[in-house]
Amino acid sequence: MLLASVALAVTRHCDGRPCIGTRHADTLIERRGNGVSDAIFGRGGRDALRAGRYTRDTDRLHGNRGRDRVSVLDGDMRDKASGGPGRDVCVIDDSREIGRGCEVIVVS
């Protein structure tokens, strides 16, 4: 009998830096606390990366492969939202937060 481990999609609050998803459709949410900067990396799949609750930090979110939704909408205008291969939606506070690979940009 041959057994193999399988990485399934995750939905979780990140607990370290960097925070790295699986090759499936993940939802990764920034660490808790104001002033806590995050580096969040999606991998494959249709990921949702979110850093929108806590402020006074510098978050870097990278969608990577897949049709991702990357949101750094937290009001502090210090973050960077980047996509990758695939049609990515980046939701930002200000145009200075646009990184590479965002095909659709929403400024709120």
DSSP file (Angstrom, degrees, kcal/mol; ACC not computed):
  #  RESIDUE AA STRUCTURE BP1 BP2  ACC     N-H-->O    O-->H-N    N-H-->O    O-->H-N    TCO  KAPPA ALPHA  PHI   PSI    X-CA   Y-CA   Z-CA
    1    1 A M              0   0    0      0, 0.0     2,-0.5     0, 0.0     0, 0.0   0.000 360.0 360.0 360.0 133.6    0.0    0.0    0.0
    2    2 A L        -     0   0    0      2,-0.0     2,-0.4     0, 0.0     0, 0.0  -0.943 360.0-170.0-112.2 124.6    1.3    3.4   -1.0
    3    3 A L        -     0   0    0     -2,-0.5     2,-0.4     2,-0.0     0, 0.0  -0.906   3.2-175.3-113.9 142.2    0.2    6.5    1.0
    4    4 A A        -     0   0    0     -2,-0.4     2,-0.3     2,-0.0    -2,-0.0  -0.982  25.6-118.8-134.4 147.2    0.8   10.1    0.0
    5    5 A S        -     0   0    0     -2,-0.4     2,-0.5     2,-0.0    -2,-0.0  -0.619  25.9-152.3 -83.4 146.8    0.1   13.3    1.7
    6    6 A V        -     0   0    0     -2,-0.3     2,-0.7     2,-0.0    -2,-0.0  -0.978   6.5-143.3-123.1 127.1   -2.2   15.7    0.0
    7    7 A A        -     0   0    0     -2,-0.5     2,-0.2     3,-0.0    16,-0.1  -0.811  24.7-166.9 -89.2 117.1   -2.1   19.5    0.4
    8    8 A L        -     0   0    0     -2,-0.7    16,-0.1     1,-0.1    14,-0.1  -0.600  32.5 -81.4 -99.1 162.9   -5.6   20.8    0.4
    9    9 A A        -     0   0    0     -2,-0.2     2,-0.3    14,-0.1    17,-0.2  -0.275  51.2-149.9 -59.0 148.9   -6.7   24.4    0.0
   10   10 A V        -     0   0    0     14,-0.1    17,-2.9    -3,-0.1     2,-0.4  -0.898  20.9-162.2-125.2 152.8   -6.6   26.4    3.3
   11   11 A T  E     +a   27   0A   0     -2,-0.3     2,-0.3    15,-0.2    17,-0.2  -0.969  43.0 131.9-127.1 115.3   -8.5   29.3    4.9
   12   12 A R  E     -a   28   0A   0     15,-2.3    17,-2.3    -2,-0.4     2,-0.4  -0.999  59.5-106.7-161.4 157.4   -6.4   30.7    7.7
   13   13 A H  E     -a   29   0A   0     -2,-0.3    17,-0.2    15,-0.2    18,-0.1  -0.752  51.9-111.2 -80.8 134.2   -5.0   33.7    9.5
   14   14 A C        -     0   0    0     15,-3.3    18,-0.3    -2,-0.4     5,-0.1  -0.374  28.9-170.6 -66.3 146.4   -1.3   33.7    8.9
   15   15 A D        +     0   0    0     16,-0.1     2,-0.3     3,-0.1    -1,-0.1   0.342  64.4  20.5-121.0   4.2    0.9   33.0   11.9
   16   16 A G  S    S-     0   0    0     23,-0.1    23,-0.2     0, 0.0    -1,-0.1  -0.952  86.8 -74.7-157.5 176.4    4.3   33.8   10.6
   17   17 A R  S    S+     0   0    0     -2,-0.3     2,-0.1     1,-0.1    23,-0.1  -0.987 110.8  33.7-128.2 120.7    6.2   35.8    8.0
   18   18 A P  S    S-     0   0    0      0, 0.0     2,-0.5     0, 0.0    22,-0.2   0.510  79.4-162.8 -80.1 163.4    6.3   34.7    5.2
   19   19 A C  E     -f   40   0B   0     20,-2.7    22,-3.1    -2,-0.1     2,-0.4  -0.971  12.3-170.7-112.0 119.8    2.8   33.2    5.0
   20   20 A I  E     -f   41   0B   0     -2,-0.5    22,-0.2    20,-0.2    23,-0.1  -0.946   7.6-149.9-123.4 130.8    2.7   30.8    2.0
   21   21 A G        -     0   0    0     20,-2.8     2,-0.1    -2,-0.4     4,-0.1  -0.028  23.0-101.8 -81.9-170.8   -0.4   29.1    0.6
   22   22 A T        -     0   0    0      2,-0.2    21,-0.6    22,-0.1    22,-0.5  -0.318  40.2 -94.1 -99.6-173.9   -0.8   25.7   -1.2
   23   23 A R  S    S+     0   0    0     20,-0.2     2,-0.1    -2,-0.1   -14,-0.1   0.360 104.4  76.8 -85.1   7.2   -1.1   25.1   -4.9
   24   24 A H  S    S-     0   0    0    -16,-0.1     2,-0.9    21,-0.1    19,-0.3  -0.443 105.9 -66.5-105.8-178.2   -4.9   25.1   -4.5
   25   25 A A        +     0   0    0     -2,-0.1     2,-0.2    20,-0.1    22,-0.2  -0.605  66.7 178.5 -75.1 102.5   -7.4   27.9   -4.0
   26   26 A D        -     0   0    0     -2,-0.9    22,-2.8    18,-0.3     2,-0.5  -0.685  30.9-146.7-106.6 157.0   -6.5   29.4   -0.6
   27   27 A T  E     -ab  11  48A   0    -17,-2.9   -15,-2.3    -2,-0.2     2,-0.5  -0.981  23.4-176.5-118.3 115.0   -7.8   32.2    1.5
   28   28 A L  E     -ab  12  49A   0     20,-2.4    22,-2.8    -2,-0.5     2,-0.4  -0.955   4.2-165.9-117.7 128.5   -4.9   33.8    3.5
   29   29 A I  E     -ab  13  50A   0    -17,-2.3   -15,-3.3    -2,-0.5    22,-0.2  -0.910  27.1-100.4-120.1 139.3   -5.5   36.6    6.0
   30   30 A E        -     0   0    0     20,-2.5    -1,-0.1    -2,-0.4     3,-0.1   0.018  46.1 -90.2 -52.6 158.7   -3.0   38.9    7.6
   31   31 A R        -     0   0    0    -18,-0.1     2,-0.2     5,-0.1     5,-0.1  -0.317  51.8 -95.1 -66.4 156.2   -1.7   38.3   11.1
   32   32 A R  S    S+     0   0    0    -18,-0.3    -1,-0.1    -3,-0.1     2,-0.0  -0.485  79.2  57.8 -76.6 142.0   -3.6   40.0   13.9
   33   33 A G  S >  S-     0   0    0     -2,-0.2     3,-1.1    -3,-0.1     2,-0.2   0.136  77.1 -91.7 117.6 135.8   -2.5   43.4   15.3
   34   34 A N  T 3  S+     0   0    0      1,-0.2    22,-0.2    20,-0.1     3,-0.1  -0.492 110.7  25.5 -69.3 143.6   -1.8   46.9   14.2
   35   35 A G  T 3  S+     0   0    0     20,-2.9     2,-0.7     1,-0.2    -1,-0.2   0.559  87.4 126.4  79.3   8.6    1.8   47.6   13.2
   36   36 A V    <   -     0   0    0     -3,-1.1    -1,-0.2    19,-0.3     2,-0.2  -0.874  50.2-149.9-102.8 105.7    2.4   43.9   12.3
   37   37 A S        -     0   0    0     -2,-0.7     2,-0.3    19,-0.1    22,-0.2  -0.497  13.7-158.6 -78.4 144.2    3.8   43.8    8.7
   38   38 A D        -     0   0    0     -2,-0.2    22,-2.7    20,-0.1     2,-0.4  -0.887  21.3-161.0-124.4 152.4    3.0   40.8    6.6
   39   39 A A  E     - g   0  60B   0     -2,-0.3   -20,-2.7   -23,-0.2     2,-0.5  -0.952  24.0-178.5-127.0 109.4    4.4   39.0    3.5
   40   40 A I  E     -fg  19  61B   0     20,-2.5    22,-2.8    -2,-0.4     2,-0.5  -0.941   6.7-170.0-118.9 129.4    1.7   36.7    2.0
   41   41 A F  E     -fg  20  62B   0    -22,-3.1   -20,-2.8    -2,-0.5    22,-0.2  -0.964   6.3-161.5-124.4 116.5    2.3   34.5   -1.0
   42   42 A G        -     0   0    0     20,-3.0    23,-0.1    -2,-0.5     3,-0.1  -0.443   9.9-168.6 -77.3 166.8   -0.4   32.6   -2.9
   43   43 A R        -     0   0    0    -21,-0.6   -20,-0.2     1,-0.6    22,-0.2   0.207  51.0 -16.2-122.8-111.1    0.7   29.8   -5.1
   44   44 A G  S    S+     0   0    0    -22,-0.5    -1,-0.6    20,-0.1   -18,-0.3  -0.423 100.3  43.5 -90.3 172.7   -1.5   28.0   -7.6
   45   45 A G  S    S-     0   0    0    -20,-0.1     2,-1.3    -2,-0.1   -21,-0.1  -0.146 104.0 -49.7  87.6 176.8   -5.3   28.2   -7.7
   46   46 A R  S    S-     0   0    0     20,-0.2     2,-0.2    22,-0.1    22,-0.2  -0.728  71.2-171.7 -91.0  89.0   -7.7   31.0   -7.3
   47   47 A D        -     0   0    0     -2,-1.3    22,-2.6    18,-0.3     2,-0.5  -0.491  22.7-152.2 -88.4 152.6   -6.4   32.6   -4.1
   48   48 A A  E     -bc  27  69A   0    -22,-2.8   -20,-2.4    20,-0.2     2,-0.5  -0.980  16.1-173.6-119.7 114.0   -7.9   35.3   -1.9
   49   49 A L  E     -bc  28  70A   0     20,-2.7    22,-2.9    -2,-0.5     2,-0.4  -0.940   6.9-172.8-111.8 126.5   -5.2   37.2   -0.1
   50   50 A R  E     +bc  29  71A   0    -22,-2.8   -20,-2.5    -2,-0.5    22,-0.2  -0.970  27.7 156.8-132.1 127.3   -6.4   39.8    2.5
   51   51 A A        +     0   0    0     20,-2.6     8,-0.1    -2,-0.4    28,-0.1  -0.636  43.4 113.6-137.4  76.3   -4.6   42.4    4.6
   52   52 A G        +     0   0    0     -2,-0.1    20,-0.1    20,-0.1    -1,-0.1   0.360  56.8  64.2-132.0   5.0   -7.4   44.9    5.3
   53   53 A R  S    S+     0   0    0      1,-0.1     2,-0.3    -3,-0.1   -19,-0.1   0.824  93.0  54.0-102.0 -36.5   -8.2   44.9    9.0
   54   54 A Y        -     0   0    0    -23,-0.1     3,-0.2   -21,-0.1    22,-0.2  -0.769  65.4-163.5-108.3 147.8   -5.1   46.2   10.7
   55   55 A T        +     0   0    0     -2,-0.3   -20,-2.9     1,-0.2   -19,-0.3  -0.466  57.8  59.3-118.5-173.9   -3.2   49.4   10.0
   56   56 A R  S    S+     0   0    0      1,-0.2     2,-0.3   -22,-0.2    -1,-0.2   0.855  89.1 101.3  57.8  39.9    0.2   51.1   10.6
   57   57 A D  S    S-     0   0    0     -3,-0.2     2,-0.5   -21,-0.1    -1,-0.2  -0.879  72.8-122.7-141.0 171.9    2.0   48.3    8.8
   58   58 A T        -     0   0    0     -2,-0.3     2,-0.3    -3,-0.1    21,-0.1  -0.898  33.0-172.8-122.4  99.6    3.6   47.5    5.5
   59   59 A D        -     0   0    0     -2,-0.5    21,-2.2   -22,-0.2     2,-0.5  -0.739  10.5-163.1 -96.4 140.5    2.0   44.4    3.9
   60   60 A R  E     -gh  39  80B   0    -22,-2.7   -20,-2.5    -2,-0.3     2,-0.4  -0.972  10.6-175.9-123.5 113.3    3.3   42.7    0.8
   61   61 A L  E     -gh  40  81B   0     19,-2.6    21,-2.5    -2,-0.5     2,-0.5  -0.938   4.7-171.1-115.7 132.2    0.8   40.4   -0.9
   62   62 A H  E     -gh  41  82B   0    -22,-2.8   -20,-3.0    -2,-0.4    21,-0.2  -0.973   9.0-167.7-127.5 116.4    1.8   38.3   -4.0
   63   63 A G        -     0   0    0     19,-2.6    21,-0.2    -2,-0.5    20,-0.2   0.894  20.1-179.7 -72.0 -42.0   -0.9   36.4   -5.9
   64   64 A N        +     0   0    0     19,-0.9     4,-0.2    22,-0.1   -21,-0.2  -0.412  51.0   3.9  69.3-148.4    1.3   34.2   -8.1
   65   65 A R  S    S+     0   0    0    -22,-0.2   -18,-0.3    19,-0.1    21,-0.2  -0.310 105.5  37.7 -71.7 149.3   -0.4   31.7  -10.5
   66   66 A G  S    S-     0   0    0     19,-1.2     2,-1.2   -22,-0.1    18,-0.2  -0.339 101.9 -56.2 105.9 173.7   -4.2   31.6  -10.9
   67   67 A R  S    S-     0   0    0     19,-0.1    21,-0.2    -2,-0.1     2,-0.2  -0.746  72.6-179.1 -92.0  90.9   -7.0   34.1  -10.9
   68   68 A D        -     0   0    0     -2,-1.2    21,-2.8    -4,-0.2     2,-0.5  -0.509  31.2-145.2 -98.3 158.8   -6.3   35.7   -7.6
   69   69 A R  E     -cd  48  89A   0    -22,-2.6   -20,-2.7    19,-0.2     2,-0.5  -0.981  20.9-173.3-120.6 115.7   -8.0   38.5   -5.5
   70   70 A V  E     -cd  49  90A   0     19,-3.1    21,-3.0    -2,-0.5     2,-0.5  -0.943   3.0-175.1-115.6 117.9   -5.4   40.5   -3.6
   71   71 A S  E     +cd  50  91A   0    -22,-2.9   -20,-2.6    -2,-0.5    21,-0.2  -0.957  24.5 161.7-124.6 122.9   -6.7   43.1   -1.2
   72   72 A V        +     0   0    0     19,-2.8     2,-1.7    -2,-0.5    21,-0.4  -0.172  28.9 143.5-121.2  36.3   -4.6   45.6    0.9
   73   73 A L        +     0   0    0      1,-0.2    19,-0.1    18,-0.2    -2,-0.0  -0.582  19.0 122.6 -82.9  84.0   -7.6   47.8    1.6
   74   74 A D  S    S-     0   0    0     -2,-1.7    -1,-0.2   -23,-0.1   -22,-0.1   0.377  76.3-112.5-126.9   1.1   -6.7   48.9    5.2
   75   75 A G  S    S+     0   0    0     -3,-0.3    -2,-0.1   -20,-0.1   -20,-0.1   0.397  92.9  95.3  88.0  -4.5   -6.6   52.7    5.0
   76   76 A D  S    S-     0   0    0    -22,-0.2    -3,-0.1   -19,-0.0   -21,-0.0   0.615  71.7-146.0-100.4  -9.7   -2.8   53.2    5.6
   77   77 A M        +     0   0    0     -5,-0.2    -4,-0.1     1,-0.1   -19,-0.1   0.794  69.0 107.0  54.0  35.8   -1.5   53.4    2.0
   78   78 A R        +     0   0    0    -21,-0.2    -1,-0.1    19,-0.0     2,-0.1   0.366  56.6  92.2-116.5   0.5    1.8   51.6    2.8
   79   79 A D        -     0   0    0     -7,-0.2     2,-0.4   -21,-0.1   -19,-0.2  -0.242  60.6-138.0 -98.8 178.0    1.2   48.2    1.3
   80   80 A K  E     -h   60   0B   0    -21,-2.2   -19,-2.6    -2,-0.1     2,-0.5  -0.984   9.0-164.8-140.4 128.2    1.8   46.5   -2.1
   81   81 A A  E     +hi  61  98B   0     16,-2.8    18,-2.7    -2,-0.4     2,-0.4  -0.961  15.5 177.0-113.1 121.9   -0.6   44.2   -4.0
   82   82 A S  E     -h   62   0B   0    -21,-2.5   -19,-2.6    -2,-0.5    19,-0.2  -0.951  10.5-166.6-126.5 145.3    0.9   42.1   -6.8
   83   83 A G        -     0   0    0     17,-2.8   -19,-0.9    -2,-0.4    19,-0.2   0.096   6.9-160.3-100.2-143.2   -0.6   39.5   -9.0
   84   84 A G        -     0   0    0     17,-0.8     4,-0.3     2,-0.3   -19,-0.1  -0.892  52.7 -14.0-175.6-159.7    1.1   36.9  -11.3
   85   85 A P  S    S+     0   0    0      0, 0.0   -19,-1.2     0, 0.0     2,-0.2  -0.425 110.6  44.8 -60.5 131.3    0.2   34.8  -14.3
   86   86 A G  S    S-     0   0    0    -21,-0.2     2,-1.0    -2,-0.1    -2,-0.3  -0.482 108.4 -58.2 116.1 168.7   -3.6   34.8  -14.6
   87   87 A R        -     0   0    0     -2,-0.2     2,-0.3    15,-0.1    15,-0.1  -0.743  63.8-172.5 -90.0 100.7   -6.2   37.5  -14.4
   88   88 A D        -     0   0    0     -2,-1.0    16,-2.4    13,-0.5    15,-0.9  -0.729  18.1-148.4-101.4 142.8   -5.7   39.0  -10.9
   89   89 A V  E     -de  69 104A   0    -21,-2.8   -19,-3.1    -2,-0.3     2,-0.5  -0.941  13.1-165.3-107.1 124.5   -7.8   41.6   -9.2
   90   90 A C  E     -de  70 105A   0     14,-2.9    16,-2.8    -2,-0.5     2,-0.6  -0.957   3.2-161.9-113.8 125.0   -6.0   44.0   -6.8
   91   91 A V  E     +de  71 106A   0    -21,-3.0   -19,-2.8    -2,-0.5     2,-0.3  -0.928  24.2 167.0-109.2 120.0   -8.0   46.0   -4.3
   92   92 A I  E     - e   0 107A   0     14,-2.8    16,-2.4    -2,-0.6   -19,-0.2  -0.825  45.6-134.0-134.1 164.0   -6.0   49.0   -3.0
   93   93 A D  S    S+     0   0    0    -21,-0.4     2,-0.3     1,-0.3    -1,-0.1   0.798  92.6   6.5 -82.9 -33.7   -6.3   52.2   -1.0
   94   94 A D  S >  S-     0   0    0     14,-0.1     3,-2.3    13,-0.1    -1,-0.3  -0.982  76.0-107.6-152.8 152.1   -4.1   54.3   -3.4
   95   95 A S  G >  S+     0   0    0     -2,-0.3     3,-1.5     1,-0.3    -1,-0.0   0.719 111.4  71.9 -60.0 -21.3   -2.4   53.9   -6.7
   96   96 A R  G 3  S+     0   0    0      1,-0.3    -1,-0.3   -16,-0.0     0, 0.0   0.645  89.2  63.3 -67.5 -13.0    1.0   53.7   -5.0
   97   97 A E  G <  S+     0   0    0     -3,-2.3   -16,-2.8   -17,-0.1     2,-0.4   0.409  74.9 115.7 -92.6   2.6    0.1   50.3   -3.7
   98   98 A I  B <   -i   81   0B   0     -3,-1.5   -16,-0.2   -18,-0.2     2,-0.1  -0.588  42.2-178.1 -76.4 126.7   -0.1   48.7   -7.2
   99   99 A G    >   -     0   0    0    -18,-2.7     3,-0.6    -2,-0.4   -17,-0.1  -0.327  37.8 -61.6-103.8-166.1    2.4   46.0   -7.8
  100  100 A R  T 3  S+     0   0    0      1,-0.2   -17,-2.8    -2,-0.1    -1,-0.2  -0.431 109.5  28.8 -77.6 153.2    3.1   43.9  -10.9
  101  101 A G  T 3  S+     0   0    0    -19,-0.2     2,-0.9     1,-0.2   -17,-0.8   0.609  71.2 139.7  79.8  14.6    0.6   41.6  -12.5
  102  102 A C    <   +     0   0    0     -3,-0.6    -1,-0.2   -19,-0.2   -13,-0.1  -0.819  21.2 175.2 -92.0 107.7   -2.6   43.3  -11.5
  103  103 A E  S    S+     0   0    0    -15,-0.9     2,-0.5    -2,-0.9   -14,-0.2   0.824  74.2  37.1 -80.6 -32.4   -4.9   43.0  -14.5
  104  104 A V  E    S-e   89   0A   0    -16,-2.4   -14,-2.9     2,-0.0     2,-0.5  -0.987  74.8-166.7-121.4 127.0   -7.9   44.6  -12.7
  105  105 A I  E     -e   90   0A   0     -2,-0.5     2,-0.5   -16,-0.2   -14,-0.2  -0.959   5.4-171.3-119.8 127.8   -7.3   47.4  -10.2
  106  106 A V  E     -e   91   0A   0    -16,-2.8   -14,-2.8    -2,-0.5     2,-0.6  -0.971   4.3-166.1-117.9 116.7   -9.9   48.6   -7.8
  107  107 A V  E      e   92   0A   0     -2,-0.5   -14,-0.2   -16,-0.2   -16,-0.1  -0.912 360.0 360.0-103.5 120.3   -9.1   51.8   -5.8
  108  108 A S              0   0    0    -16,-2.4   -15,-0.2    -2,-0.6    -1,-0.1   0.383 360.0 360.0-118.1 360.0  -11.4   52.3   -2.9
